[in-house]
Amino acid sequence: MTSVGSGTPETVANAEQLSAWDGDEGRHWVENQERHDTMLRRLTPHLLAAANIEETSRVLDLGCGCGETTCLAAKAASRGSAVGVDLSAAMLERARDGAAAKGLVNVSFLQADAQVHPFPSAAFDVAISRFGVMFFADAAAAFANITAALRPAGRLAFLCWQELRQNQWLSLIGAAIAAHVQLGQALASEGPGPFSLADPDRIRTLLTSAGLRAVEIAPVSEPVRLGADVDDVLTYFSGMPMVRSMLADVDKASAARGVDAIREALRPFQTAEGVVLGSAAWLVTAER
């Protein structure tokens, strides 16, 4: 299948997300692709098992990032196809390179805003997402649009984060730095963001209102490897656009104390495998 060319999407509802993911956030994820795929390696199999992709399935991967899940879906749908959608041109370029290196010919990638993109009606058997559906400005409109792209009885399967305090890999670091740096709204549960679908009741309401049925929401908890050692993890977090933004207006002494606090908080979680902390996600499935 021929890859769809890159370029800014013609129709965008999530302009702020486009600015982030087609900018610093996207570049950061490309630079850390291997780390991120490793972080999620114990969570990804849960998603693929729930998606139940068949050899002839037509799969839509929402917020596909650098393409790991799209490529895995394409392998499963060996006589079907997989389309990865994301806002980040840089991540999609990496995804195309990865698919080509794997010799996959039934995969393509599209730079688009899945909330409003005019997908062909009833074109897909399965829609999947690995932590890519939490960033819509209008989640109700987005899920309605995604539902319309599924064939009757088509399947939706996605992973999203449970609330922040259940996710040790991030809450530990947030708590450590909070005494020295104002976190603001960076990790808030309201509005688009990593914890916008933390409430299972909200998920159920959104999906049923979009025309989906048989909604199932199951907890998934797996360890997350953040890096090889504490200094490696600190370098990674220091390079995150969100963290750089937090520290931009903080005096050097306070910033240094915040980094030291994170270092001390991480030390007990150094293992032979690397720095490993807990995570908590929802595995969500539904049918059109």
Secondary structure in CASP SS format (residue, H / E / C, confidence):
PFRMAT SS
TARGET T0000
AUTHOR 0000-0000-0000
METHOD secondary structure of the structure
MODEL  1
M C 1.00
T C 1.00
S C 1.00
V C 1.00
G C 1.00
S C 1.00
G C 1.00
T C 1.00
P C 1.00
E C 1.00
T C 1.00
V C 1.00
A C 1.00
N C 1.00
A H 1.00
E H 1.00
Q H 1.00
L H 1.00
S H 1.00
A H 1.00
W H 1.00
D C 1.00
G C 1.00
D H 1.00
E H 1.00
G H 1.00
R H 1.00
H H 1.00
W H 1.00
V H 1.00
E H 1.00
N C 1.00
Q H 1.00
E H 1.00
R H 1.00
H H 1.00
D H 1.00
T H 1.00
M H 1.00
L C 1.00
R C 1.00
R C 1.00
L C 1.00
T H 1.00
P H 1.00
H H 1.00
L H 1.00
L H 1.00
A H 1.00
A H 1.00
A H 1.00
N C 1.00
I C 1.00
E C 1.00
E C 1.00
T C 1.00
S C 1.00
R E 1.00
V E 1.00
L E 1.00
D E 1.00
L E 1.00
G C 1.00
C C 1.00
G C 1.00
C C 1.00
G C 1.00
E H 1.00
T H 1.00
T H 1.00
C H 1.00
L H 1.00
A H 1.00
A H 1.00
K H 1.00
A H 1.00
A C 1.00
S C 1.00
R C 1.00
G C 1.00
S E 1.00
A E 1.00
V E 1.00
G E 1.00
V E 1.00
D E 1.00
L C 1.00
S C 1.00
A H 1.00
A H 1.00
M H 1.00
L H 1.00
E H 1.00
R H 1.00
A H 1.00
R H 1.00
D H 1.00
G H 1.00
A H 1.00
A H 1.00
A H 1.00
K C 1.00
G C 1.00
L C 1.00
V C 1.00
N C 1.00
V E 1.00
S E 1.00
F E 1.00
L E 1.00
Q E 1.00
A C 1.00
D C 1.00
A C 1.00
Q C 1.00
V C 1.00
H C 1.00
P C 1.00
F C 1.00
P C 1.00
S C 1.00
A C 1.00
A C 1.00
F E 1.00
D E 1.00
V E 1.00
A E 1.00
I E 1.00
S E 1.00
R E 1.00
F C 1.00
G C 1.00
V C 1.00
M C 1.00
F C 1.00
F C 1.00
A C 1.00
D C 1.00
A H 1.00
A H 1.00
A H 1.00
A H 1.00
F H 1.00
A H 1.00
N H 1.00
I H 1.00
T H 1.00
A H 1.00
A H 1.00
L E 1.00
R E 1.00
P E 1.00
A E 1.00
G E 1.00
R E 1.00
L E 1.00
A E 1.00
F E 1.00
L E 1.00
C E 1.00
W E 1.00
Q C 1.00
E C 1.00
L H 1.00
R H 1.00
Q H 1.00
N C 1.00
Q H 1.00
W H 1.00
L H 1.00
S H 1.00
L H 1.00
I H 1.00
G H 1.00
A H 1.00
A H 1.00
I H 1.00
A H 1.00
A C 1.00
H C 1.00
V C 1.00
Q C 1.00
L C 1.00
G C 1.00
Q C 1.00
A C 1.00
L C 1.00
A C 1.00
S C 1.00
E C 1.00
G C 1.00
P C 1.00
G C 1.00
P C 1.00
F C 1.00
S C 1.00
L C 1.00
A C 1.00
D C 1.00
P H 1.00
D H 1.00
R H 1.00
I H 1.00
R H 1.00
T H 1.00
L H 1.00
L H 1.00
T H 1.00
S H 1.00
A C 1.00
G C 1.00
L C 1.00
R E 1.00
A E 1.00
V E 1.00
E E 1.00
I E 1.00
A E 1.00
P E 1.00
V E 1.00
S C 1.00
E C 1.00
P E 1.00
V E 1.00
R E 1.00
L E 1.00
G E 1.00
A C 1.00
D C 1.00
V H 1.00
D H 1.00
D H 1.00
V H 1.00
L H 1.00
T H 1.00
Y H 1.00
F H 1.00
S H 1.00
G C 1.00
M C 1.00
P H 1.00
M H 1.00
V H 1.00
R H 1.00
S H 1.00
M H 1.00
L H 1.00
A C 1.00
D C 1.00
V C 1.00
D C 1.00
K H 1.00
A H 1.00
S H 1.00
A H 1.00
A H 1.00
R H 1.00
G H 1.00
V H 1.00
D H 1.00
A H 1.00
I H 1.00
R H 1.00
E H 1.00
A H 1.00
L H 1.00
R H 1.00
P H 1.00
F H 1.00
Q E 1.00
T C 1.00
A C 1.00
E C 1.00
G C 1.00
V E 1.00
V E 1.00
L E 1.00
G E 1.00
S C 1.00
A C 1.00
A E 1.00
W E 1.00
L E 1.00
V E 1.00
T E 1.00
A E 1.00
E E 1.00
R C 1.00
END
